[in-house]
Amino acid sequence: MSLEDTISTLSTPVGESGIGIVRMSGERSFSIAKKIFRSPQGKKIDWTSSFRTHYGWIVDPEAEKPVDEVLLTLMRAPKTYTREDIVEINC
């Protein structure tokens, strides 16, 4: 692992909860999110915006089958917790 790697982690405590939060941080965060996030009716997402939350679905990219309904928040570097691009998935 290097400082340039894109990482992800569960940001909520382990156990039962109504909402789980997963965060990705690193230069590949947005490209990974583009592969797995789908908005309703194919609505276009402004991937250049920062601190915007979008409603949609996380899908299995190979089968194009929904995995979970989510809120996806995009945060552009350098004004983030890690000073890197961050994607936060609330599911």
PDB file with one MODEL, atoms N, CA, C and O in Angstrom:
MODEL        1
ATOM      1  N   MET A   1       0.844  -1.170   0.000  1.00  0.00           N
ATOM      2  CA  MET A   1       0.000   0.000   0.000  1.00  0.00           C
ATOM      3  C   MET A   1       0.892   1.237   0.000  1.00  0.00           C
ATOM      4  O   MET A   1       1.912   1.293   0.687  1.00  0.00           O
ATOM      5  N   SER A   2       0.472   2.238  -0.802  1.00  0.00           N
ATOM      6  CA  SER A   2       1.235   3.486  -0.848  1.00  0.00           C
ATOM      7  C   SER A   2       0.307   4.667  -0.563  1.00  0.00           C
ATOM      8  O   SER A   2      -0.912   4.505  -0.509  1.00  0.00           O
ATOM      9  N   LEU A   3       0.881   5.835  -0.385  1.00  0.00           N
ATOM     10  CA  LEU A   3       0.091   7.031  -0.097  1.00  0.00           C
ATOM     11  C   LEU A   3      -0.778   7.449  -1.275  1.00  0.00           C
ATOM     12  O   LEU A   3      -1.707   8.237  -1.100  1.00  0.00           O
ATOM     13  N   GLU A   4      -0.497   6.939  -2.475  1.00  0.00           N
ATOM     14  CA  GLU A   4      -1.274   7.283  -3.662  1.00  0.00           C
ATOM     15  C   GLU A   4      -2.453   6.348  -3.901  1.00  0.00           C
ATOM     16  O   GLU A   4      -3.260   6.605  -4.795  1.00  0.00           O
ATOM     17  N   ASP A   5      -2.579   5.267  -3.125  1.00  0.00           N
ATOM     18  CA  ASP A   5      -3.672   4.308  -3.314  1.00  0.00           C
ATOM     19  C   ASP A   5      -5.023   4.938  -2.997  1.00  0.00           C
ATOM     20  O   ASP A   5      -5.129   5.809  -2.134  1.00  0.00           O
ATOM     21  N   THR A   6      -6.049   4.485  -3.706  1.00  0.00           N
ATOM     22  CA  THR A   6      -7.423   4.843  -3.364  1.00  0.00           C
ATOM     23  C   THR A   6      -7.893   3.822  -2.344  1.00  0.00           C
ATOM     24  O   THR A   6      -7.743   2.617  -2.547  1.00  0.00           O
ATOM     25  N   ILE A   7      -8.460   4.301  -1.249  1.00  0.00           N
ATOM     26  CA  ILE A   7      -8.872   3.413  -0.165  1.00  0.00           C
ATOM     27  C   ILE A   7     -10.359   3.591   0.118  1.00  0.00           C
ATOM     28  O   ILE A   7     -10.951   4.616  -0.223  1.00  0.00           O
ATOM     29  N   SER A   8     -10.948   2.588   0.739  1.00  0.00           N
ATOM     30  CA  SER A   8     -12.341   2.704   1.182  1.00  0.00           C
ATOM     31  C   SER A   8     -12.455   2.103   2.573  1.00  0.00           C
ATOM     32  O   SER A   8     -11.674   1.233   2.961  1.00  0.00           O
ATOM     33  N   THR A   9     -13.446   2.586   3.316  1.00  0.00           N
ATOM     34  CA  THR A   9     -13.655   2.086   4.666  1.00  0.00           C
ATOM     35  C   THR A   9     -15.098   2.296   5.082  1.00  0.00           C
ATOM     36  O   THR A   9     -15.774   3.203   4.596  1.00  0.00           O
ATOM     37  N   LEU A  10     -15.553   1.461   5.973  1.00  0.00           N
ATOM     38  CA  LEU A  10     -16.855   1.626   6.592  1.00  0.00           C
ATOM     39  C   LEU A  10     -16.725   2.734   7.629  1.00  0.00           C
ATOM     40  O   LEU A  10     -15.850   2.672   8.493  1.00  0.00           O
ATOM     41  N   SER A  11     -17.576   3.737   7.553  1.00  0.00           N
ATOM     42  CA  SER A  11     -17.471   4.886   8.463  1.00  0.00           C
ATOM     43  C   SER A  11     -18.493   4.862   9.587  1.00  0.00           C
ATOM     44  O   SER A  11     -18.538   5.783  10.403  1.00  0.00           O
ATOM     45  N   THR A  12     -19.303   3.832   9.638  1.00  0.00           N
ATOM     46  CA  THR A  12     -20.274   3.668  10.719  1.00  0.00           C
ATOM     47  C   THR A  12     -19.861   2.463  11.552  1.00  0.00           C
ATOM     48  O   THR A  12     -19.145   1.593  11.056  1.00  0.00           O
ATOM     49  N   PRO A  13     -20.295   2.392  12.802  1.00  0.00           N
ATOM     50  CA  PRO A  13     -19.913   1.262  13.650  1.00  0.00           C
ATOM     51  C   PRO A  13     -20.408  -0.071  13.083  1.00  0.00           C
ATOM     52  O   PRO A  13     -21.445  -0.133  12.423  1.00  0.00           O
ATOM     53  N   VAL A  14     -19.662  -1.114  13.348  1.00  0.00           N
ATOM     54  CA  VAL A  14     -20.067  -2.459  12.946  1.00  0.00           C
ATOM     55  C   VAL A  14     -21.293  -2.853  13.761  1.00  0.00           C
ATOM     56  O   VAL A  14     -21.370  -2.556  14.953  1.00  0.00           O
ATOM     57  N   GLY A  15     -22.240  -3.512  13.128  1.00  0.00           N
ATOM     58  CA  GLY A  15     -23.462  -3.935  13.810  1.00  0.00           C
ATOM     59  C   GLY A  15     -24.683  -3.491  13.032  1.00  0.00           C
ATOM     60  O   GLY A  15     -24.577  -3.001  11.908  1.00  0.00           O
ATOM     61  N   GLU A  16     -25.840  -3.668  13.641  1.00  0.00           N
ATOM     62  CA  GLU A  16     -27.085  -3.298  12.980  1.00  0.00           C
ATOM     63  C   GLU A  16     -27.306  -1.795  13.036  1.00  0.00           C
ATOM     64  O   GLU A  16     -27.066  -1.151  14.058  1.00  0.00           O
ATOM     65  N   SER A  17     -27.770  -1.248  11.910  1.00  0.00           N
ATOM     66  CA  SER A  17     -28.126   0.169  11.869  1.00  0.00           C
ATOM     67  C   SER A  17     -29.040   0.406  10.677  1.00  0.00           C
ATOM     68  O   SER A  17     -29.130  -0.426   9.775  1.00  0.00           O
ATOM     69  N   GLY A  18     -29.707   1.532  10.681  1.00  0.00           N
ATOM     70  CA  GLY A  18     -30.597   1.874   9.577  1.00  0.00           C
ATOM     71  C   GLY A  18     -29.835   2.330   8.349  1.00  0.00           C
ATOM     72  O   GLY A  18     -30.268   2.094   7.221  1.00  0.00           O
ATOM     73  N   ILE A  19     -28.710   2.976   8.560  1.00  0.00           N
ATOM     74  CA  ILE A  19     -27.892   3.522   7.475  1.00  0.00           C
ATOM     75  C   ILE A  19     -26.442   3.124   7.709  1.00  0.00           C
ATOM     76  O   ILE A  19     -25.948   3.166   8.836  1.00  0.00           O
ATOM     77  N   GLY A  20     -25.771   2.738   6.636  1.00  0.00           N
ATOM     78  CA  GLY A  20     -24.337   2.485   6.681  1.00  0.00           C
ATOM     79  C   GLY A  20     -23.643   3.490   5.780  1.00  0.00           C
ATOM     80  O   GLY A  20     -24.159   3.830   4.715  1.00  0.00           O
ATOM     81  N   ILE A  21     -22.481   3.967   6.195  1.00  0.00           N
ATOM     82  CA  ILE A  21     -21.730   4.938   5.396  1.00  0.00           C
ATOM     83  C   ILE A  21     -20.388   4.332   5.010  1.00  0.00           C
ATOM     84  O   ILE A  21     -19.638   3.846   5.856  1.00  0.00           O
ATOM     85  N   VAL A  22     -20.104   4.373   3.709  1.00  0.00           N
ATOM     86  CA  VAL A  22     -18.825   3.906   3.179  1.00  0.00           C
ATOM     87  C   VAL A  22     -18.154   5.106   2.525  1.00  0.00           C
ATOM     88  O   VAL A  22     -18.787   5.832   1.758  1.00  0.00           O
ATOM     89  N   ARG A  23     -16.875   5.318   2.825  1.00  0.00           N
ATOM     90  CA  ARG A  23     -16.122   6.418   2.215  1.00  0.00           C
ATOM     91  C   ARG A  23     -14.974   5.866   1.389  1.00  0.00           C
ATOM     92  O   ARG A  23     -14.283   4.933   1.798  1.00  0.00           O
ATOM     93  N   MET A  24     -14.782   6.466   0.209  1.00  0.00           N
ATOM     94  CA  MET A  24     -13.619   6.194  -0.635  1.00  0.00           C
ATOM     95  C   MET A  24     -12.821   7.477  -0.725  1.00  0.00           C
ATOM     96  O   MET A  24     -13.389   8.559  -0.876  1.00  0.00           O
ATOM     97  N   SER A  25     -11.513   7.362  -0.634  1.00  0.00           N
ATOM     98  CA  SER A  25     -10.640   8.523  -0.729  1.00  0.00           C
ATOM     99  C   SER A  25      -9.474   8.196  -1.649  1.00  0.00           C
ATOM    100  O   SER A  25      -8.842   7.148  -1.521  1.00  0.00           O
ATOM    101  N   GLY A  26      -9.198   9.105  -2.576  1.00  0.00           N
ATOM    102  CA  GLY A  26      -8.077   8.921  -3.489  1.00  0.00           C
ATOM    103  C   GLY A  26      -8.445   9.339  -4.896  1.00  0.00           C
ATOM    104  O   GLY A  26      -9.608   9.614  -5.193  1.00  0.00           O
ATOM    105  N   GLU A  27      -7.443   9.385  -5.758  1.00  0.00           N
ATOM    106  CA  GLU A  27      -7.662   9.916  -7.106  1.00  0.00           C
ATOM    107  C   GLU A  27      -8.576   9.049  -7.963  1.00  0.00           C
ATOM    108  O   GLU A  27      -9.113   9.546  -8.953  1.00  0.00           O
ATOM    109  N   ARG A  28      -8.778   7.777  -7.630  1.00  0.00           N
ATOM    110  CA  ARG A  28      -9.660   6.902  -8.414  1.00  0.00           C
ATOM    111  C   ARG A  28     -11.078   6.831  -7.848  1.00  0.00           C
ATOM    112  O   ARG A  28     -11.914   6.116  -8.402  1.00  0.00           O
ATOM    113  N   SER A  29     -11.373   7.544  -6.773  1.00  0.00           N
ATOM    114  CA  SER A  29     -12.691   7.471  -6.127  1.00  0.00           C
ATOM    115  C   SER A  29     -13.831   7.773  -7.091  1.00  0.00           C
ATOM    116  O   SER A  29     -14.813   7.032  -7.137  1.00  0.00           O
ATOM    117  N   PHE A  30     -13.712   8.852  -7.862  1.00  0.00           N
ATOM    118  CA  PHE A  30     -14.797   9.238  -8.762  1.00  0.00           C
ATOM    119  C   PHE A  30     -14.955   8.228  -9.895  1.00  0.00           C
ATOM    120  O   PHE A  30     -16.081   7.912 -10.279  1.00  0.00           O
ATOM    121  N   SER A  31     -13.851   7.717 -10.437  1.00  0.00           N
ATOM    122  CA  SER A  31     -13.963   6.747 -11.536  1.00  0.00           C
ATOM    123  C   SER A  31     -14.586   5.440 -11.052  1.00  0.00           C
ATOM    124  O   SER A  31     -15.332   4.803 -11.796  1.00  0.00           O
ATOM    125  N   ILE A  32     -14.294   5.033  -9.826  1.00  0.00           N
ATOM    126  CA  ILE A  32     -14.926   3.835  -9.256  1.00  0.00           C
ATOM    127  C   ILE A  32     -16.419   4.085  -9.075  1.00  0.00           C
ATOM    128  O   ILE A  32     -17.239   3.236  -9.424  1.00  0.00           O
ATOM    129  N   ALA A  33     -16.775   5.250  -8.531  1.00  0.00           N
ATOM    130  CA  ALA A  33     -18.190   5.579  -8.319  1.00  0.00           C
ATOM    131  C   ALA A  33     -18.958   5.602  -9.641  1.00  0.00           C
ATOM    132  O   ALA A  33     -20.101   5.149  -9.696  1.00  0.00           O
ATOM    133  N   LYS A  34     -18.348   6.120 -10.697  1.00  0.00           N
ATOM    134  CA  LYS A  34     -19.012   6.159 -12.006  1.00  0.00           C
ATOM    135  C   LYS A  34     -19.366   4.759 -12.496  1.00  0.00           C
ATOM    136  O   LYS A  34     -20.371   4.582 -13.185  1.00  0.00           O
ATOM    137  N   LYS A  35     -18.556   3.768 -12.151  1.00  0.00           N
ATOM    138  CA  LYS A  35     -18.801   2.390 -12.597  1.00  0.00           C
ATOM    139  C   LYS A  35     -19.944   1.721 -11.850  1.00  0.00           C
ATOM    140  O   LYS A  35     -20.604   0.838 -12.396  1.00  0.00           O
ATOM    141  N   ILE A  36     -20.189   2.134 -10.598  1.00  0.00           N
ATOM    142  CA  ILE A  36     -21.163   1.407  -9.776  1.00  0.00           C
ATOM    143  C   ILE A  36     -22.417   2.205  -9.425  1.00  0.00           C
ATOM    144  O   ILE A  36     -23.362   1.631  -8.883  1.00  0.00           O
ATOM    145  N   PHE A  37     -22.461   3.513  -9.714  1.00  0.00           N
ATOM    146  CA  PHE A  37     -23.612   4.346  -9.345  1.00  0.00           C
ATOM    147  C   PHE A  37     -24.502   4.600 -10.551  1.00  0.00           C
ATOM    148  O   PHE A  37     -24.022   4.925 -11.637  1.00  0.00           O
ATOM    149  N   ARG A  38     -25.817   4.447 -10.343  1.00  0.00           N
ATOM    150  CA  ARG A  38     -26.804   4.762 -11.378  1.00  0.00           C
ATOM    151  C   ARG A  38     -27.863   5.677 -10.773  1.00  0.00           C
ATOM    152  O   ARG A  38     -28.374   5.414  -9.685  1.00  0.00           O
ATOM    153  N   SER A  39     -28.181   6.736 -11.476  1.00  0.00           N
ATOM    154  CA  SER A  39     -29.227   7.651 -11.015  1.00  0.00           C
ATOM    155  C   SER A  39     -30.558   7.250 -11.649  1.00  0.00           C
ATOM    156  O   SER A  39     -30.574   6.572 -12.677  1.00  0.00           O
ATOM    157  N   PRO A  40     -31.677   7.664 -11.041  1.00  0.00           N
ATOM    158  CA  PRO A  40     -32.989   7.314 -11.591  1.00  0.00           C
ATOM    159  C   PRO A  40     -33.163   7.853 -13.015  1.00  0.00           C
ATOM    160  O   PRO A  40     -32.749   8.971 -13.318  1.00  0.00           O
ATOM    161  N   GLN A  41     -33.765   7.065 -13.862  1.00  0.00           N
ATOM    162  CA  GLN A  41     -34.041   7.423 -15.261  1.00  0.00           C
ATOM    163  C   GLN A  41     -32.795   7.907 -16.001  1.00  0.00           C
ATOM    164  O   GLN A  41     -32.899   8.687 -16.948  1.00  0.00           O
ATOM    165  N   GLY A  42     -31.626   7.450 -15.575  1.00  0.00           N
ATOM    166  CA  GLY A  42     -30.385   7.813 -16.256  1.00  0.00           C
ATOM    167  C   GLY A  42     -30.024   9.287 -16.161  1.00  0.00           C
ATOM    168  O   GLY A  42     -29.286   9.803 -16.999  1.00  0.00           O
ATOM    169  N   LYS A  43     -30.545   9.972 -15.136  1.00  0.00           N
ATOM    170  CA  LYS A  43     -30.262  11.399 -14.946  1.00  0.00           C
ATOM    171  C   LYS A  43     -28.750  11.627 -14.919  1.00  0.00           C
ATOM    172  O   LYS A  43     -28.012  10.890 -14.266  1.00  0.00           O
ATOM    173  N   LYS A  44     -28.308  12.648 -15.630  1.00  0.00           N
ATOM    174  CA  LYS A  44     -26.878  12.966 -15.687  1.00  0.00           C
ATOM    175  C   LYS A  44     -26.404  13.553 -14.359  1.00  0.00           C
ATOM    176  O   LYS A  44     -27.079  14.387 -13.755  1.00  0.00           O
ATOM    177  N   ILE A  45     -25.243  13.108 -13.923  1.00  0.00           N
ATOM    178  CA  ILE A  45     -24.626  13.592 -12.694  1.00  0.00           C
ATOM    179  C   ILE A  45     -23.491  14.539 -13.069  1.00  0.00           C
ATOM    180  O   ILE A  45     -22.708  14.244 -13.973  1.00  0.00           O
ATOM    181  N   ASP A  46     -23.401  15.663 -12.386  1.00  0.00           N
ATOM    182  CA  ASP A  46     -22.296  16.598 -12.586  1.00  0.00           C
ATOM    183  C   ASP A  46     -21.118  16.117 -11.740  1.00  0.00           C
ATOM    184  O   ASP A  46     -21.022  16.437 -10.555  1.00  0.00           O
ATOM    185  N   TRP A  47     -20.228  15.350 -12.358  1.00  0.00           N
ATOM    186  CA  TRP A  47     -19.095  14.761 -11.646  1.00  0.00           C
ATOM    187  C   TRP A  47     -18.021  15.794 -11.328  1.00  0.00           C
ATOM    188  O   TRP A  47     -17.058  15.483 -10.628  1.00  0.00           O
ATOM    189  N   THR A  48     -18.171  17.018 -11.831  1.00  0.00           N
ATOM    190  CA  THR A  48     -17.183  18.056 -11.535  1.00  0.00           C
ATOM    191  C   THR A  48     -17.565  18.866 -10.301  1.00  0.00           C
ATOM    192  O   THR A  48     -16.748  19.630  -9.786  1.00  0.00           O
ATOM    193  N   SER A  49     -18.797  18.707  -9.823  1.00  0.00           N
ATOM    194  CA  SER A  49     -19.247  19.478  -8.660  1.00  0.00           C
ATOM    195  C   SER A  49     -18.682  18.894  -7.372  1.00  0.00           C
ATOM    196  O   SER A  49     -18.244  17.744  -7.330  1.00  0.00           O
ATOM    197  N   SER A  50     -18.702  19.703  -6.335  1.00  0.00           N
ATOM    198  CA  SER A  50     -18.213  19.256  -5.037  1.00  0.00           C
ATOM    199  C   SER A  50     -19.276  19.511  -3.983  1.00  0.00           C
ATOM    200  O   SER A  50     -20.033  20.479  -4.063  1.00  0.00           O
ATOM    201  N   PHE A  51     -19.320  18.635  -3.001  1.00  0.00           N
ATOM    202  CA  PHE A  51     -20.273  18.721  -1.899  1.00  0.00           C
ATOM    203  C   PHE A  51     -21.717  18.738  -2.401  1.00  0.00           C
ATOM    204  O   PHE A  51     -22.550  19.512  -1.930  1.00  0.00           O
ATOM    205  N   ARG A  52     -21.987  17.860  -3.371  1.00  0.00           N
ATOM    206  CA  ARG A  52     -23.339  17.650  -3.886  1.00  0.00           C
ATOM    207  C   ARG A  52     -23.725  16.216  -3.573  1.00  0.00           C
ATOM    208  O   ARG A  52     -22.905  15.305  -3.685  1.00  0.00           O
ATOM    209  N   THR A  53     -24.976  16.019  -3.180  1.00  0.00           N
ATOM    210  CA  THR A  53     -25.477  14.686  -2.863  1.00  0.00           C
ATOM    211  C   THR A  53     -26.473  14.272  -3.932  1.00  0.00           C
ATOM    212  O   THR A  53     -27.328  15.058  -4.340  1.00  0.00           O
ATOM    213  N   HIS A  54     -26.351  13.014  -4.385  1.00  0.00           N
ATOM    214  CA  HIS A  54     -27.186  12.492  -5.464  1.00  0.00           C
ATOM    215  C   HIS A  54     -27.885  11.218  -5.002  1.00  0.00           C
ATOM    216  O   HIS A  54     -27.287  10.376  -4.333  1.00  0.00           O
ATOM    217  N   TYR A  55     -29.158  11.087  -5.368  1.00  0.00           N
ATOM    218  CA  TYR A  55     -29.942   9.886  -5.077  1.00  0.00           C
ATOM    219  C   TYR A  55     -29.788   8.895  -6.226  1.00  0.00           C
ATOM    220  O   TYR A  55     -29.743   9.285  -7.393  1.00  0.00           O
ATOM    221  N   GLY A  56     -29.708   7.607  -5.884  1.00  0.00           N
ATOM    222  CA  GLY A  56     -29.639   6.594  -6.926  1.00  0.00           C
ATOM    223  C   GLY A  56     -29.432   5.203  -6.366  1.00  0.00           C
ATOM    224  O   GLY A  56     -29.871   4.887  -5.260  1.00  0.00           O
ATOM    225  N   TRP A  57     -28.753   4.377  -7.152  1.00  0.00           N
ATOM    226  CA  TRP A  57     -28.531   2.967  -6.821  1.00  0.00           C
ATOM    227  C   TRP A  57     -27.074   2.605  -7.027  1.00  0.00           C
ATOM    228  O   TRP A  57     -26.429   3.085  -7.959  1.00  0.00           O
ATOM    229  N   ILE A  58     -26.558   1.751  -6.148  1.00  0.00           N
ATOM    230  CA  ILE A  58     -25.286   1.079  -6.400  1.00  0.00           C
ATOM    231  C   ILE A  58     -25.653  -0.213  -7.110  1.00  0.00           C
ATOM    232  O   ILE A  58     -26.542  -0.941  -6.669  1.00  0.00           O
ATOM    233  N   VAL A  59     -24.965  -0.494  -8.211  1.00  0.00           N
ATOM    234  CA  VAL A  59     -25.268  -1.688  -8.994  1.00  0.00           C
ATOM    235  C   VAL A  59     -24.033  -2.568  -9.116  1.00  0.00           C
ATOM    236  O   VAL A  59     -22.901  -2.103  -8.986  1.00  0.00           O
ATOM    237  N   ASP A  60     -24.274  -3.842  -9.366  1.00  0.00           N
ATOM    238  CA  ASP A  60     -23.209  -4.758  -9.766  1.00  0.00           C
ATOM    239  C   ASP A  60     -22.880  -4.361 -11.201  1.00  0.00           C
ATOM    240  O   ASP A  60     -23.729  -4.525 -12.077  1.00  0.00           O
ATOM    241  N   PRO A  61     -21.680  -3.845 -11.480  1.00  0.00           N
ATOM    242  CA  PRO A  61     -21.389  -3.315 -12.813  1.00  0.00           C
ATOM    243  C   PRO A  61     -21.393  -4.361 -13.923  1.00  0.00           C
ATOM    244  O   PRO A  61     -21.619  -4.016 -15.083  1.00  0.00           O
ATOM    245  N   GLU A  62     -21.151  -5.615 -13.601  1.00  0.00           N
ATOM    246  CA  GLU A  62     -21.155  -6.656 -14.628  1.00  0.00           C
ATOM    247  C   GLU A  62     -22.572  -7.079 -14.991  1.00  0.00           C
ATOM    248  O   GLU A  62     -22.892  -7.237 -16.169  1.00  0.00           O
ATOM    249  N   ALA A  63     -23.422  -7.262 -13.981  1.00  0.00           N
ATOM    250  CA  ALA A  63     -24.794  -7.720 -14.221  1.00  0.00           C
ATOM    251  C   ALA A  63     -25.774  -6.558 -14.367  1.00  0.00           C
ATOM    252  O   ALA A  63     -26.912  -6.762 -14.791  1.00  0.00           O
ATOM    253  N   GLU A  64     -25.347  -5.342 -14.021  1.00  0.00           N
ATOM    254  CA  GLU A  64     -26.217  -4.163 -14.017  1.00  0.00           C
ATOM    255  C   GLU A  64     -27.452  -4.373 -13.142  1.00  0.00           C
ATOM    256  O   GLU A  64     -28.530  -3.858 -13.442  1.00  0.00           O
ATOM    257  N   LYS A  65     -27.286  -5.136 -12.056  1.00  0.00           N
ATOM    258  CA  LYS A  65     -28.383  -5.377 -11.116  1.00  0.00           C
ATOM    259  C   LYS A  65     -28.194  -4.502  -9.884  1.00  0.00           C
ATOM    260  O   LYS A  65     -27.081  -4.375  -9.374  1.00  0.00           O
ATOM    261  N   PRO A  66     -29.302  -3.888  -9.395  1.00  0.00           N
ATOM    262  CA  PRO A  66     -29.200  -3.043  -8.203  1.00  0.00           C
ATOM    263  C   PRO A  66     -28.746  -3.828  -6.976  1.00  0.00           C
ATOM    264  O   PRO A  66     -29.181  -4.958  -6.753  1.00  0.00           O
ATOM    265  N   VAL A  67     -27.873  -3.220  -6.188  1.00  0.00           N
ATOM    266  CA  VAL A  67     -27.409  -3.793  -4.929  1.00  0.00           C
ATOM    267  C   VAL A  67     -28.098  -3.093  -3.764  1.00  0.00           C
ATOM    268  O   VAL A  67     -28.555  -3.744  -2.825  1.00  0.00           O
ATOM    269  N   ASP A  68     -28.173  -1.739  -3.828  1.00  0.00           N
ATOM    270  CA  ASP A  68     -28.812  -0.985  -2.749  1.00  0.00           C
ATOM    271  C   ASP A  68     -29.161   0.420  -3.222  1.00  0.00           C
ATOM    272  O   ASP A  68     -28.523   0.972  -4.118  1.00  0.00           O
ATOM    273  N   GLU A  69     -30.177   0.978  -2.606  1.00  0.00           N
ATOM    274  CA  GLU A  69     -30.579   2.364  -2.820  1.00  0.00           C
ATOM    275  C   GLU A  69     -29.650   3.244  -1.973  1.00  0.00           C
ATOM    276  O   GLU A  69     -29.413   2.944  -0.803  1.00  0.00           O
ATOM    277  N   VAL A  70     -29.125   4.328  -2.560  1.00  0.00           N
ATOM    278  CA  VAL A  70     -28.093   5.098  -1.862  1.00  0.00           C
ATOM    279  C   VAL A  70     -28.244   6.605  -2.059  1.00  0.00           C
ATOM    280  O   VAL A  70     -28.960   7.078  -2.941  1.00  0.00           O
ATOM    281  N   LEU A  71     -27.543   7.329  -1.206  1.00  0.00           N
ATOM    282  CA  LEU A  71     -27.232   8.739  -1.419  1.00  0.00           C
ATOM    283  C   LEU A  71     -25.721   8.803  -1.599  1.00  0.00           C
ATOM    284  O   LEU A  71     -24.973   8.299  -0.761  1.00  0.00           O
ATOM    285  N   LEU A  72     -25.274   9.413  -2.677  1.00  0.00           N
ATOM    286  CA  LEU A  72     -23.856   9.481  -3.013  1.00  0.00           C
ATOM    287  C   LEU A  72     -23.419  10.941  -2.949  1.00  0.00           C
ATOM    288  O   LEU A  72     -23.998  11.795  -3.620  1.00  0.00           O
ATOM    289  N   THR A  73     -22.404  11.226  -2.148  1.00  0.00           N
ATOM    290  CA  THR A  73     -21.892  12.590  -2.018  1.00  0.00           C
ATOM    291  C   THR A  73     -20.489  12.656  -2.598  1.00  0.00           C
ATOM    292  O   THR A  73     -19.629  11.834  -2.280  1.00  0.00           O
ATOM    293  N   LEU A  74     -20.271  13.648  -3.457  1.00  0.00           N
ATOM    294  CA  LEU A  74     -18.974  13.859  -4.098  1.00  0.00           C
ATOM    295  C   LEU A  74     -18.279  15.030  -3.430  1.00  0.00           C
ATOM    296  O   LEU A  74     -18.872  16.094  -3.252  1.00  0.00           O
ATOM    297  N   MET A  75     -17.023  14.835  -3.060  1.00  0.00           N
ATOM    298  CA  MET A  75     -16.232  15.902  -2.436  1.00  0.00           C
ATOM    299  C   MET A  75     -14.895  16.002  -3.168  1.00  0.00           C
ATOM    300  O   MET A  75     -14.108  15.055  -3.182  1.00  0.00           O
ATOM    301  N   ARG A  76     -14.656  17.146  -3.764  1.00  0.00           N
ATOM    302  CA  ARG A  76     -13.447  17.363  -4.560  1.00  0.00           C
ATOM    303  C   ARG A  76     -12.282  17.851  -3.706  1.00  0.00           C
ATOM    304  O   ARG A  76     -12.440  18.690  -2.819  1.00  0.00           O
ATOM    305  N   ALA A  77     -11.107  17.297  -4.004  1.00  0.00           N
ATOM    306  CA  ALA A  77      -9.871  17.768  -3.377  1.00  0.00           C
ATOM    307  C   ALA A  77      -9.639  19.212  -3.798  1.00  0.00           C
ATOM    308  O   ALA A  77     -10.091  19.612  -4.871  1.00  0.00           O
ATOM    309  N   PRO A  78      -8.965  19.986  -3.002  1.00  0.00           N
ATOM    310  CA  PRO A  78      -8.286  19.671  -1.752  1.00  0.00           C
ATOM    311  C   PRO A  78      -9.114  19.987  -0.507  1.00  0.00           C
ATOM    312  O   PRO A  78      -8.620  19.823   0.608  1.00  0.00           O
ATOM    313  N   LYS A  79     -10.359  20.437  -0.669  1.00  0.00           N
ATOM    314  CA  LYS A  79     -11.145  20.857   0.502  1.00  0.00           C
ATOM    315  C   LYS A  79     -11.951  19.690   1.063  1.00  0.00           C
ATOM    316  O   LYS A  79     -13.180  19.735   1.106  1.00  0.00           O
ATOM    317  N   THR A  80     -11.240  18.637   1.496  1.00  0.00           N
ATOM    318  CA  THR A  80     -11.868  17.444   2.073  1.00  0.00           C
ATOM    319  C   THR A  80     -11.091  17.013   3.310  1.00  0.00           C
ATOM    320  O   THR A  80     -10.051  17.585   3.637  1.00  0.00           O
ATOM    321  N   TYR A  81     -11.615  15.990   3.997  1.00  0.00           N
ATOM    322  CA  TYR A  81     -10.950  15.471   5.203  1.00  0.00           C
ATOM    323  C   TYR A  81      -9.512  15.050   4.924  1.00  0.00           C
ATOM    324  O   TYR A  81      -8.617  15.280   5.738  1.00  0.00           O
ATOM    325  N   THR A  82      -9.299  14.424   3.755  1.00  0.00           N
ATOM    326  CA  THR A  82      -7.991  13.847   3.430  1.00  0.00           C
ATOM    327  C   THR A  82      -7.193  14.686   2.429  1.00  0.00           C
ATOM    328  O   THR A  82      -6.054  14.352   2.102  1.00  0.00           O
ATOM    329  N   ARG A  83      -7.800  15.783   1.944  1.00  0.00           N
ATOM    330  CA  ARG A  83      -7.226  16.617   0.889  1.00  0.00           C
ATOM    331  C   ARG A  83      -7.164  15.875  -0.438  1.00  0.00           C
ATOM    332  O   ARG A  83      -6.443  16.287  -1.347  1.00  0.00           O
ATOM    333  N   GLU A  84      -7.924  14.771  -0.554  1.00  0.00           N
ATOM    334  CA  GLU A  84      -8.053  13.993  -1.787  1.00  0.00           C
ATOM    335  C   GLU A  84      -9.525  13.993  -2.191  1.00  0.00           C
ATOM    336  O   GLU A  84     -10.386  14.406  -1.414  1.00  0.00           O
ATOM    337  N   ASP A  85      -9.814  13.526  -3.418  1.00  0.00           N
ATOM    338  CA  ASP A  85     -11.205  13.327  -3.818  1.00  0.00           C
ATOM    339  C   ASP A  85     -11.833  12.285  -2.904  1.00  0.00           C
ATOM    340  O   ASP A  85     -11.215  11.265  -2.600  1.00  0.00           O
ATOM    341  N   ILE A  86     -13.073  12.547  -2.463  1.00  0.00           N
ATOM    342  CA  ILE A  86     -13.785  11.611  -1.589  1.00  0.00           C
ATOM    343  C   ILE A  86     -15.175  11.357  -2.162  1.00  0.00           C
ATOM    344  O   ILE A  86     -15.844  12.276  -2.634  1.00  0.00           O
ATOM    345  N   VAL A  87     -15.595  10.100  -2.114  1.00  0.00           N
ATOM    346  CA  VAL A  87     -16.964   9.707  -2.419  1.00  0.00           C
ATOM    347  C   VAL A  87     -17.517   9.077  -1.154  1.00  0.00           C
ATOM    348  O   VAL A  87     -16.916   8.163  -0.590  1.00  0.00           O
ATOM    349  N   GLU A  88     -18.670   9.574  -0.713  1.00  0.00           N
ATOM    350  CA  GLU A  88     -19.324   9.018   0.469  1.00  0.00           C
ATOM    351  C   GLU A  88     -20.634   8.386   0.022  1.00  0.00           C
ATOM    352  O   GLU A  88     -21.447   9.026  -0.644  1.00  0.00           O
ATOM    353  N   ILE A  89     -20.833   7.120   0.396  1.00  0.00           N
ATOM    354  CA  ILE A  89     -22.033   6.376   0.023  1.00  0.00           C
ATOM    355  C   ILE A  89     -22.826   6.076   1.284  1.00  0.00           C
ATOM    356  O   ILE A  89     -22.347   5.384   2.183  1.00  0.00           O
ATOM    357  N   ASN A  90     -24.051   6.606   1.341  1.00  0.00           N
ATOM    358  CA  ASN A  90     -24.967   6.326   2.450  1.00  0.00           C
ATOM    359  C   ASN A  90     -25.978   5.311   1.947  1.00  0.00           C
ATOM    360  O   ASN A  90     -26.738   5.586   1.019  1.00  0.00           O
ATOM    361  N   CYS A  91     -25.985   4.121   2.571  1.00  0.00           N
ATOM    362  CA  CYS A  91     -26.879   3.062   2.090  1.00  0.00           C
ATOM    363  C   CYS A  91     -27.573   2.357   3.242  1.00  0.00           C
ATOM    364  O   CYS A  91     -28.362   1.439   3.019  1.00  0.00           O
TER     365      CYS A  91
ENDMDL
END
